[in-house]
Amino acid sequence: MKVYEIRIKLYVLQNISLESAQSTICSFIDKALVKNKDFAEFHSERKFKNYCFDSLYPLEKDKVYKEGKIYTLTLRTIDEKLVDFFSKELVNSFTEKLKALTAEKKIIPKKHIEKIYSITPMIMKNDSGYWKGKLSLEEFEKRIKENLIKKYNTFMNTKINEDFELYSGLEFKNRKPIIIKYKDIKLMGDKVSLNILENDLAQDMAYMCLGTGLSEMNSRGYGFMNYRFI
C-alpha cells in the first residue's frame, strides 16, 4: 500500500467562507469525477472511497477565502487509479468558485509514525445524533478502530487479526463539538490526536489513515489527518 498526495493550487473566483469551504471543494472534485463514466459510477456507489482532503490553505484571519487569491488543497488517496485521475483531471477542472492551476504529486514515505492528528474534524455518524451522551468513550474508540480495519480489509482483500492495540493515547483538541454545515443539516465533529503504537498493524493502520481519512465522510473533506514521524 502506498499513500499518494496531490497538492493542487486553486484560484478563488468568488469569496468562500470557511464553513462552506468543504462543500465548495466537494463540488470541484465531484464535477471532475462525474464527467468520466467509470468514476461517475464510483462516485455514486455506497462504499469506501479511499481518498480524503483538507481545506484551503492558508486560512485567512477573518475565515473568508478571498476572490483573486491562490490557495493550496491537499488531497490524498491509497488508490493508484484515483491518484492518476485526480492528478490529470483536477488540473483541468473548475466551478463558479474555484479554478485549478497546477497539481504536484508525491508518495508519502512509509516511516515510523509517532502521532496522527486532525486537520479537518472527524465525523462519527450516529442514528441519535452526536456521539457524546449516546456512546461511551470506549465505544467511540472501538468504532474508530473498526472503521480502519474495515477499510484495510476491503482495500487489501484480506481479513486481519483484529486483536491488536492501535494507540497509547487519544486526545480531543476541541472543548465542545465542532459544528459542520453539510447540505441542509448540521453535523458535529471532533479534532483528535492519536499516539500510535509500534506494532506492525497499528503502524499500517495509521499509514493507511493518511490516505483514507479517519472515521466517516472522508470523501466530503472530514477526518483528514496529518502525521508526525519519529
Number of C-alpha atoms within 10 A of each C-alpha: 14 15 22 22 24 22 17 22 21 24 20 22 18 14 15 19 15 17 14 14 19 24 17 20 22 14 18 20 19 18 16 20 23 15 11 13 10 10 17 15 11 15 15 10 10 7 10 16 19 21 25 26 30 26 22 22 14 12 13 12 7 8 13 15 23 17 14 11 12 19 19 19 18 19 25 29 27 24 18 13 10 18 21 13 14 23 19 13 17 21 18 14 19 20 16 11 17 23 19 22 15 17 21 12 17 12 13 14 10 14 11 17 19 17 22 23 23 22 19 23 27 25 22 20 15 11 7 9 13 16 19 12 9 13 14 11 12 8 12 14 13 11 15 16 20 13 13 21 18 15 20 21 12 13 15 11 9 10 11 13 8 11 7 13 13 23 20 11 11 14 11 13 13 12 8 10 15 15 13 17 13 13 9 6 7 11 17 19 21 20 22 20 19 19 18 22 20 16 12 12 18 18 21 18 18 28 23 22 28 28 27 31 29 29 22 19 18 24 23 21 24 27 31 32 27 17 18 13 10 8
